[in-house]
Amino acid sequence: MKLTPTLRERLRWLLLSPRDFLLQLVCWRYATFLRGFSLMSPGFLERTGRLRARRAFFRAAKLVPAYARHLVQSSATPAAIPETDKANYIKVHSTEARCCAGSLPLKKTMIDESSGSTGTPYNWVRSKRERLESQRFISYFASYCYGTEPCITINAFSMGAWATGINMGQAMEQNGVVKNTGPDLDKILSTLRFFGPKYPYLIVGYPPFLKHFIDVAEQGGFPFEQYRLNALVGGEGMSEGLRDYLLKRFQKVYSGYGATDLEIGIAGETPVAVAIRRLAWRDPRVRAALFGGDSRLPMLFQYNPLMHHVEVNDNRELLFTITRGSVLSPRIRYNVHDEGGVARFDEVEARLRDLGYELRDLVPEASRLIRFPFLWIYGRRDSTISVMGANIYPEDLEQCLYAEPALARITNSFCLSLSEQAASVRPCFLFEVAVEPTEELKQQFARAMVSRLEHLNADFREALHEYAETLQPEVRLYRIGDGPFAANAGRIKQARLLKAAA
């Protein structure tokens, strides 16, 4: 079947032209962005986003050789558009074939490299215009969350070929002064001391790194009480316990969501998204009404549906279509294998109202709510260990750890594994600690983690009652940089899952 749009679709796209022009005007300045999107209804945003995604599909089918071949090989029809992912699309086709016109422009193009957390780093190409559009959205998101007062941004994301570092620095230049230190604690602290407490600061980086920053700075006697510090984190999930830990020293802490496969700045935490998540953290009814029966508390973001169209497949995995025409290497229904879900703003508002909560009451200090849809993320689908039918996730262990302040304070990192000995398989929890490991400390970790997991994870609770000995975790403690944690020094993200431990 020839993949061509119907006459009706072509007419709808003609009607999109005024909306596209309106979108450009709205995004020209932060003030019009905030005002314009505050006035757009959730239904209007959904319909327009779906039309833009449909147009992006036909554009890619026409302009991108690799995507055209993928559609033929998948026996695609306009009514049954196949998913793409790293295995069936990226690995199969060359970088050039995945670009519009089948070639790599040698001007105004940037190459980013993914972290290689899945085993192999990949190269991703982006046009100058698509990077500027993404950076503008990040700038607006930061202004919405932290205010428009100029500040000094200290960019602690890893520098180099990775997507986040350079792009984040360039995005935040629109909001003030930027110093790209990378994750260098000495440079960050010396910068804060050099410019002093007369300026507000925004420190951006990975959540575990900012936790480490606080610990080291406190040990060195840094005068936090004299400074106005905010934090913007990303790259991985964050429990509310970790947020509370960071809020000891930062006035505000928000997170962003992106994937190098797609782009940074796909979605961001907003005051209302954080308020809803914290409500779900405290009230199981809210968690069940919004996210279902999963034991994990997902990250909750808002996203611009006119830039990204998001769907959910039968495996609860999110599919992303970047709908902008500036994208050099289009991604259509691309699956990064993150589990989660989406809901319109008014749908979330109605579910909360049924439980007796009003969105406006959750964030009374917010002057204007942007009615963007919500996106929630649990994490990568394969980031779990399973014992006797009980799935245990890194997010579970992080929640348990930060519910124990004394243990969280001395913990630099953690990961999960399976301990396989003879015919026995047990969960294995590994912690990197800043003190000398002892048998007493190991038992303290074990008791706390089992107790917290039993309360948090229903599958673990049931399995523990039936297979008490098998579900008792093996706990291993390591000093900073020892054992499996030595490899973290060469990674931009900490590993949360290891192969079976001997």
N, C-alpha and C positions, 0 to 999 in steps of 0.2 A: 504494500500500500504506500502510495506517495505521501510523504509527510509535508502537507501544505495546509495552511490555515484556511478555515472556511470564510466565506464572505462575511458572515455575521461577526466572526472574530476580527477580521480586518476593519470592519466598521467600528467595533468597540475600541480598537487601538487608535483609530482616528479621534475618538472621543477622549482617549488617554492624553493626547497631545496638550490640551489646555491644562490637564492635571500635572503633566510633567513640567510645564512652564511654571505652574503654581509652586510645585515642589522646589524648583530651582530658586524661586523668589523667597520661599520660606526658609531655605537653608543658607541664604546669602549672609544673614547676620544672626547672631544668637538670639537677639530680642524677638525677631520675626519668627525664628524657629520655635521658640517657646510659646509665643502667642498663637501662631498658626496651628501647631499640632495640638494645642490645648482645645481648639475649637473643632477639630475634626472628630467625627463620631467613630467609635470602634467598628461599626458596620461599614462605613465609607472606607476606612483604612484596610479592612479585610478584603473588600471587593476590589479595590484598586491594586492591592498587593498581589492578589490572585491573577489579575489581568496582566500585570507586569511580569510575573513569573511565566505565564503562558507565552508572552511575547519573547522573553529571554530564551525559552526552549526552542521556538522556531528560528530565532536568530542564530543560535548555536548550531542547530541542525543544518542551516544553510552555509554558515561561514567557517565552521570548525571541522576539518577533515576527520580528526580522530572521533569526534562525537557523532558525525554522520555514519562512520563505520560501526561504532558501538550500537547505534540504533538499528542498523541492518542486521548485525550479528544477534541482537536481542529480539528480533522480529517485532520491533516497537510499532505502535499505532498512536495516533494523537490521543486516543482514550486510555492507552496503557503505556505510560512513559516509564522506562526502566530506571532503577537506581544506578548511581555510579559510586565507586569507592576506590580506595587505593589499589585493591587487588584486581578488580575487573576493568579499571580504566587507566589509572595512573601508571601502573607497572606494565600495562599492555601497549601503551602508545607513547611515542617520544614527546618530549617537551614541545618541540616545534609543531608537531601534528595537533597538539592540544591548544594551540594558539589560533586566534582568528586569522584567516587567510593561510594558515599552515606554515607560518614562518615566525621567527623570533626577531622583533624589531631591535636594531642595534643602537637606537637612540631613545632616551627617556624611558628606560626600562630598568627595573631593579630586580635582583635575584635574592630571595630569602632562602634560608635553610631551616628545615624543621629540626627539632631537638634530637631526634633519633631515639626517643623513649620507647618506640615500638620495635627497635632493632636496627633500622637503617635510616639515616638522614636522607631527606629528599630536597630537591631544589624546586622553588616555586617562583614563577615570574609574574611581575605586576607592572602595569603601565603607571606613568606619573600621575595621570588624572585619577585613576582608581585609588591610588595611595592618598592623594590629597583629599578625596571625598571621605575616605575612611578616617583620616586624621582630623578632618573637620568635625565629624560626628563624635570622636573621642573628646575633642576640645569642648564641644557643647555639653556632652555628658558630664565632664568635670565641672564646668561652670554651673550646671544645674544642681549638682550634689554639694559642691563646696563654696559656691558663691562666685561673684565676678571680681572680687578684690584681687589685684595682681599679687602673685606670690613667687617665691623661689621654689622651683621644682627640682628635686634631687632624684635623678633617674637611676635606680639601683638594679634595673633589669640587666641581664647579661648583654654585653655589647658584642659586636661582630656581625656575622652573617644571619643571625636569628631575627625573626620578623619583629618581635616585640620591642627590643631595645632601641634601635635607631628610630623606628616609626613613632614610638611613644615619645621620645625626646622631641621630634619634629612636631608632633601634635600639640604638645604642651607649650611649645614656644609661642603659640597664639594666646596663651593665658598668662604669660609672665616670663621670668628669667628661668633658664634651664641649665643645670650642670649634669652631664652624663658621666657619673662616677662608675657605673657598673656596681656589682655587689662587693664593693671594697669598703669595709667598715672604717678603716683609718681615714680614707678620703671623705667619707660621709660625715664623720665626727669632726674632722678638721674644718670642713666647709661650714658646718653649723657654728663652730666656735669662731671662725674667721669673720663671718657676716653677722653673727650675734643674734640676740632675741628680738631685735627691732623689726625683723621681717617675719611674715607668716611663711611656713614651709609646707610643701606637699612632697612626701617621700613615696615613690612608686617602686614596687618590686614584688617578688614572690612572697606569699604569706609566711612560710617558715623562716625566710631570711629576715623579715621584719621582726619576727619574734626573737630571732638570734640577735638582731641589732639592739633591741630593748635590753636583753640579758647582759650583753657585753657593755653597753653604755651605763647601765645601772652599776655594774661591778666597778666601772671606772669613775663613778661619781658624777656622771653628766647631769647638769642641773635642768632636768626636764621641766620642772615647775616654772621656769623662766621663759619657756618657748611655747609658741603656738604651732603645733604639728598636726597635720592630717596625713592619712595614708590611703593610697590607692593600690590595690593588690590585683593579681591575676596570674594566669598560668596554671592554676590548680584550684580545687575547691577549698573551702574554709568552714570549719564548724563554728557555731555561735560561741562555743567555749573559747576558741582561739580569737574570735572577734573581741570578746570581753577582755581577754589577756592583752590584746593590742590597745584597747580603749583605756587601759590604765595610763598610757602615755600619749595616745593620739586622740584628738577631739572627735574626729570622724574617721570611720573606716568603711570604704566601699570597695567592691570587687567588680571586675569586668570579665566578660566571656569572649573568647575567640579561639580560633584553631588555625595553625599555620597552613593547613590544607586549604582553608577558605580565606580568612583574613582576620586581623585583630579588630576589636571593637564591634563585634557582631551584636552584643547585648551588654547591658550594664545594670548593676544594682542601683536602685533609686531609693530615696527615703521611704516611699510607700512599699517597695518590694522588701526592704529589710524589715520594716514593721510587720508585714504579713508573715515573713519567715520566722521572726522571733515569736510572733503569736502562735504559729504552728508548732514551734519548739516547746511552748508552754502548754498548749491546749491540743490534746490528741484528736479532738473532734475536728478542729480546723485542718490538721494534717490529713486526716482521712477524707474530709470533704474536698480538699484541693488536690491531693496527690495520691490518694488511694491507701492501700494497706502496707506499703513498703516500710520497713523499719528505719530506713535512712531518711534523713532530712535533706532534701535536695537544695542546691543553690537556686535562688529565684531571681530572675532578671526581667527587665523590660527591653524590647527591641523595636526597631523601626521597620514595620512591615513593608514599607515602600522601598527599602534597600535590600531586605532579606525576606524571602518567603520560606516559612518553616512548616514542615509536615511531620507526622509521626507514623511510622510503619507498624506492622503487626507485632514486631518484637520490641515495641516501645523505643525504637531508635529514631533520632531526629534526622530529617532530610532537609538540606539547605539548598536553596537556589538564590544566587546573587543576581538581582534583577536589573542592575545598572548596566547601561550600554558601554561603559568605559572599561569593563573587565577584559583584560587581554586574553586570559585563559579561562573561559567560562566554566562554572561548576553548576550543573543542573541536577537537582535531587541528589546531592552529594551526601554520602553517609560517612561521618567520622566515627560512627559506632559509639556515640554517646547516648546513654539512656536518659529519657526525660519526657517532657510533654509541653503543650502549649495551650493557652486559653485566652480568649478576648478579655479586655479590661472589664466590660460590663458583666461577663460571665463570672469572673472572680468576685466582683462587687456583689452580685446576686447571691452567690454561695455563702459569702461572709454575712450578708444581711439575714439570710435564713438562720444563721447561728447567733444573731443578735449583735453583730459588729458592723460599724459603718467605717468605710475606708477613710473618709475625711477625719473621723475622730482618731484614727491611728496615727495620723501625722498632722496635728493641728497647726504646727509651725510652717508647713509647706504652703506657699502662697498660691501655687497652681499645680494641679495634677495633670500630667500628660497621659492621655488615655491610650498609650501604646499597649499592645498585648503582652502577656507574661509568658516567659519561657523558663522551664525548670530543668535542671541538669543533675543527675545522680553521679555521673562519671562514666568512664569507659566500661562497656558491657563485660569485657573479660577481666576486669580488675577485681577479682574475688577469689577466695579459697572456699572450698566446700568440704565439710566433714559430716558424715551421717545425714546428708540432706540439708544441713544448715549452712547457708551462705553467710560468710563474714566478709565485710567490705572494709577498705581503708577508712571510709567515712565513719563507720561504726567505731573503729578503734580510736580515731581522732576525737570523736565525741566523748568516749569513755576517758581518754587521757586528760582532756581539758576539764572534765568534771572533777578531777583530782588535782587541785592547784599545786600542792607540794610536789607531786610527781611531774606535772607539766613544767614546772620551773626548772627542773634539772634535766629535762629531755630536749635534745637537739633535733632528733629525727626518730622515725620508727618505720617498720615495714612488716608485712605479713608473709608467711610461708607455710609449708606443710612439713612436719617432721615425720619422716618415714624410716622406721626401724623394724626390721624383720617383717612381720605381717601387720604391724601396728602403724596407723596413720593418725596424727594428732595435729591440731592447729599449733602454729609456732609464731609467737610475737617477739619481735626483735626491737630493742630500744637502744638508741645512742645517747648516753648520759654524760653529764659534765662532772660526775663524781666517781669515786672508785667503786666499781661493782662489788657487791657483797651478796652472800646467800640470803641475808635478811632483807635486803632491798629487792632482790629477785622475787621473794615470796610476797613482799608488799605489792609489787606490780601485779603478780599473778592473782592475788585475792581481789584487788581493786578492779582489774579488767574483767574477771569472771563475774563479779557482782554487778558491775555496770552493764555488761553485755546481756546478762540474764534479764535485767530490767528493760533494756532497749530493744533487743532483737528476739522476736517471738519464736523464730525458727531455732535459734540457739537455745532458748529457754526450754523448748520441748525436747530437743535432742539431748540437752544436758540431763534432763530428768530420766531419759531412757538409756542413755549411754554415758553415765557420769564420768567414768574413767577415761573414755576416748575423747570426750570434749574438754577435759582439763588441758589447758594450753601449756606448752613448753615455753617458758620465757627465757630469753637470752639478753644479757646486757653487755654493751660494748662501750669503751671510752671513745671520745671524739676522734673520728677518723680511722677507727679500728674495724677489723672484720669486714662484713659486707658494706659498711658505711664508708670505707676508704674510696670506693668508686664514685661517691657523691661529689668529690672534689673536682672530678672531670665532667660533671653533668651540669646542665643549667636548671634541671628539675630533679628533686630527690625521688629516688625509686621507692615505690610503695608496695611492690610485689616482687618476691624473689622466687626462683625455682626451688623445688623441694629441698629442704635442708637435711643434710645427712645426720 
